[in-house]
């Protein structure tokens, strides 16, 4: 599996044991960052807002459009298994109604990746059970409308993945009101996190006991 981060909540995941590829949460340019043009078999949108939904940035790998997942449910597409769980946030939306998001787990290459969108609270038992055992956790840590360092650490300890990749924190040019990743690293007690351009991993490469924090440079 190859996992690439493009800033904010946007990731591309490509299988190494198959040709399957997927994009999660491509954003609009209005947030201050730029995306390349993507080709993918599956497009996942965890929210229908400019920060998470830019369908025009993603075309299909063949003639057909990418298979869109934007609602809760269980899906199997080209050997990729996806579980999308609807979660209500603690914060309200601009209209004062409950804000909702999708929590997503993706099974590919015998690995399970979980993307927590912009959740802003610890998970409940229903959500934890639905997401299942997680190998790689994509965890928002920048605060604002999502988890801050303290809450992100609490959620991390709930899930206990083998690898955690922080996301949704302050980057140069990003217009969202997010703090840097340093608060989370301090809260979790990490002084020298692993850093890389992209994560290339197989099942046998997972840490056997501890949770490893990996910082990805936005592509």
DOPAMI-107100 format. One line per 4 residues: their letters; for each residue x, y, z negated of C-alpha. Coordinates in Angstrom, 2 decimals, m for minus. Last residue first. Layout:
N
a = X:Y:Z; ...
// end
This chain:
219
xxxx = 2.52:16.30:1.77; 1.99:17.26:m1.87; 4.90:16.00:m3.97; 3.81:13.03:m6.04
xxxx = 4.33:12.81:m9.79; 4.38:9.27:m11.20; 3.55:8.42:m14.82; 4.18:4.76:m15.68
xxxx = 1.89:2.92:m18.10; 3.81:0.30:m20.09; 3.45:m3.48:m19.91; 4.24:m5.25:m16.63
xxxx = 4.97:m2.21:m14.49; 3.53:m2.80:m11.00; 5.98:m3.81:m8.28; 4.55:m7.34:m7.81
xxxx = 1.23:m5.90:m6.66; 2.88:m3.94:m3.87; 3.84:m0.29:m3.79; 4.79:2.66:m1.62
xxxx = 3.94:5.88:m3.48; 4.60:9.10:m1.60; 7.08:11.98:m1.83; 8.51:10.86:m5.17
xxxx = 8.88:11.86:m8.81; 9.05:9.60:m11.88; 8.29:11.52:m15.02; 11.09:12.85:m17.22
xxxx = 9.73:14.32:m20.46; 6.53:12.32:m20.90; 4.82:12.54:m24.30; 1.20:12.29:m23.18
xxxx = 0.41:15.78:m24.49; 3.63:17.19:m23.02; 3.00:15.63:m19.61; m0.60:16.86:m19.65
xxxx = 0.40:20.41:m20.45; 3.18:20.35:m17.84; 0.84:19.53:m14.93; 0.09:23.19:m14.39
xxxx = m3.19:24.89:m15.24; m6.09:25.09:m12.82; m8.29:27.99:m11.78; m8.62:27.08:m8.09
xxxx = m6.91:29.26:m5.47; m4.04:26.91:m4.57; m1.22:28.83:m2.91; 1.58:27.34:m5.02
xxxx = 0.14:24.43:m6.98; m1.83:24.30:m10.23; m3.34:20.95:m11.21; m5.92:18.74:m9.58
xxxx = m3.88:15.51:m9.57; m1.82:13.37:m11.93; m0.76:9.89:m10.70; m1.07:7.16:m13.31
xxxx = 0.49:3.71:m12.95; m0.21:0.47:m14.89; m3.68:1.61:m15.86; m4.83:1.87:m19.50
xxxx = m8.43:3.00:m18.83; m9.36:4.45:m22.21; m5.82:5.68:m22.92; m5.83:7.58:m19.64
xxxx = m9.20:9.09:m20.54; m7.82:10.41:m23.83; m4.67:11.72:m22.12; m6.80:13.54:m19.56
xxxx = m8.83:15.04:m22.41; m5.74:16.54:m24.05; m4.09:17.67:m20.80; m7.23:19.32:m19.42
xxxx = m9.94:17.38:m17.61; m12.11:19.15:m15.01; m13.76:22.48:m14.23; m10.85:24.49:m15.66
xxxx = m8.40:21.85:m16.83; m5.38:20.83:m14.78; m5.23:17.07:m15.51; m7.28:15.21:m12.89
xxxx = m6.24:11.51:m12.83; m5.61:9.23:m9.87; m5.26:5.89:m11.70; m3.35:2.93:m10.26
xxxx = m3.89:m0.64:m11.50; m7.48:m0.35:m12.75; m9.59:m3.15:m14.27; m13.27:m2.49:m13.76
xxxx = m14.88:0.68:m12.38; m18.38:m0.49:m13.32; m17.39:m1.49:m16.86; m15.67:1.85:m17.52
xxxx = m18.64:3.78:m16.17; m21.18:1.89:m18.26; m18.98:2.13:m21.36; m18.73:5.93:m21.18
xxxx = m15.87:7.88:m19.66; m14.18:10.76:m21.49; m15.13:14.24:m20.25; m14.51:16.69:m17.40
xxxx = m14.77:14.50:m14.29; m13.40:16.31:m11.25; m12.78:13.32:m8.94; m11.82:10.29:m11.06
xxxx = m10.06:8.26:m8.33; m9.33:4.62:m9.26; m6.94:2.42:m7.26; m7.21:m1.37:m7.45
xxxx = m4.45:m3.52:m5.95; m4.74:m6.89:m4.16; m3.85:m5.14:m0.87; m6.97:m2.95:m1.19
xxxx = m9.62:m2.52:m3.89; m10.86:1.08:m4.25; m12.46:2.46:m7.41; m14.46:5.68:m7.27
xxxx = m15.99:8.07:m9.79; m18.57:10.18:m7.98; m19.60:13.59:m9.27; m22.55:15.31:m10.89
xxxx = m23.17:18.77:m12.32; m26.24:18.99:m14.56; m28.36:22.02:m13.64; m27.50:25.61:m14.59
xxxx = m27.62:26.80:m10.98; m23.84:27.31:m10.86; m23.27:23.73:m12.01; m23.34:22.60:m15.63
xxxx = m20.37:21.22:m17.56; m20.48:17.89:m19.35; m20.38:16.04:m16.05; m22.87:13.43:m14.91
xxxx = m21.34:10.38:m13.28; m22.41:8.46:m10.16; m20.25:5.37:m9.68; m18.69:4.49:m6.32
xxxx = m17.26:0.97:m5.95; m15.17:0.37:m2.84; m13.91:m2.91:m1.38; m11.57:m2.69:1.62
xxxx = m11.45:m5.75:3.91; m12.71:m3.84:6.93; m15.46:m2.10:5.00; m17.00:m3.47:1.81
xxxx = m19.21:m1.11:m0.19; m20.73:m0.98:m3.66; m22.97:1.93:m4.59; m23.05:5.62:m5.42
xxxx = m23.25:8.09:m2.54; m20.67:9.87:m0.39; m18.98:6.97:1.40; m18.56:7.68:5.12
xxxx = m17.28:5.04:7.56; m14.88:6.87:9.86; m16.35:7.85:13.24; m16.34:5.30:16.03
xxxx = m13.95:5.30:18.99; m10.96:4.04:17.05; m9.10:5.36:14.00; m11.96:7.67:13.18
xxxx = m11.60:11.41:12.75; m11.02:13.34:9.56; m10.55:17.11:9.15; m14.11:17.89:10.26
xxxx = m15.42:15.98:7.28; m14.17:18.61:4.85; m15.69:17.66:1.50; m13.84:17.89:m1.82
xxxx = m12.98:21.52:m2.58; m15.61:22.79:m0.13; m18.43:21.08:m2.11; m20.38:17.86:m1.59
xxxx = m18.58:15.84:m4.25; m16.77:12.48:m4.38; m16.33:12.35:m0.62; m14.79:9.12:0.68
xxxx = m13.84:8.71:4.34; m13.08:5.22:5.65; m11.33:3.99:8.81; m8.90:6.91:8.93
xxxx = m7.34:9.45:11.28; m6.42:12.76:9.70; m5.75:16.24:11.04; m3.26:17.90:8.71
xxxx = m4.48:19.74:5.62; m3.79:23.27:4.44; m4.04:24.75:0.96; m5.68:27.96:m0.25
xxxx = m9.07:26.66:m1.42; m10.67:28.17:1.71; m8.83:25.65:3.89; m11.64:23.12:3.15
xxxx = m10.73:19.97:1.25; m10.30:16.30:2.13; m11.71:14.28:m0.79; m10.47:10.70:m0.31
xxxx = m9.09:9.43:2.99; m8.96:5.76:3.94; m6.84:3.32:5.88; m7.16:m0.38:6.80
xxxx = m4.57:m1.87:9.14; m3.91:m4.83:6.86; m1.28:m6.10:4.42; 0.35:m2.67:4.07
xxxx = m2.91:m0.86:3.43; m3.04:2.89:3.85; m4.34:5.29:1.21; m4.68:9.01:1.92
xxxx = m5.29:11.34:m0.99; m7.04:14.67:m1.56; m7.89:15.79:m5.10; m5.88:19.08:m5.21
xxxx = m2.78:18.52:m3.07; m2.11:16.33:m0.04; m1.21:13.14:m1.92; 0.02:10.01:m0.11
xxx = m0.50:6.37:m1.14; 1.11:3.52:0.81; 0.00:0.00:0.00
// end
